[in-house]
């Protein structure tokens, strides 16, 4: 995780307008305001911006196993492929792969006087070690008519949503710590939060490309990282030391 400095200012006079303000050349946020009676009760505030960046590895991997055969008749080619397909599906069940994580597609076509049939089994794994065991069994036990594909690492929507929540919460925590430091410098106490607003969020692929060599499982997964960043504006009450309220 990486975080960037937030923009901070303490308001000891009433302020109105954009509560997080605009940044000047020094990177400090400011507000142009005219005191009003309504604003005096909210005059003592500390405004901070916090940033955070986190990354997440993939939480699932997709593997495609294809079977192809060519025979003189439809029955022969169907029987040939079915025997291998049954073994593949049996291997999946023996390793605890759920039926809803498996999809089978079949295609038969005629090539001159011959019949060709191709079947693809697509499987999604959330346990990468289990995926490796299944691939090893299929590669070892089946002949070259069966092609066991390389895993394709992916992020589920649940994984991405969790990453977004975590990075936003981390940015808020960074802002709170900075606001607390500012209060200590000013001889004040940090009060209750008045506003939390996420101003910016970004996501991008941040996996590192390695050399063109055989890679271990974790190295392959490391090439499919997703990074996310968040920038938040948080406003806290600024209180005298003797009236500290616990958050």
Secondary structure, DSSP 8 states (H G I E B T S, - for coil): -B-----EEEE-S---S-SS-EE-TTS-EE------GGGGGG--EEEEEEEEEEEE--SEEEEEEEEEEEESSHHHHHHHHHHHHHHHHHHHHHTT--GGGEEEEEEEEEETTEEEEEEEEEEEES-HHHHHHHHHHHHHHS-TTEEE---EEE--HHHHHHHHHHHHHHHHHHHHHHHHHHHHHHTEEEEEEEEEEEEEEEEEE------SS---HHHHHHTT-EEEEEEEEEEEEEEEGGG----
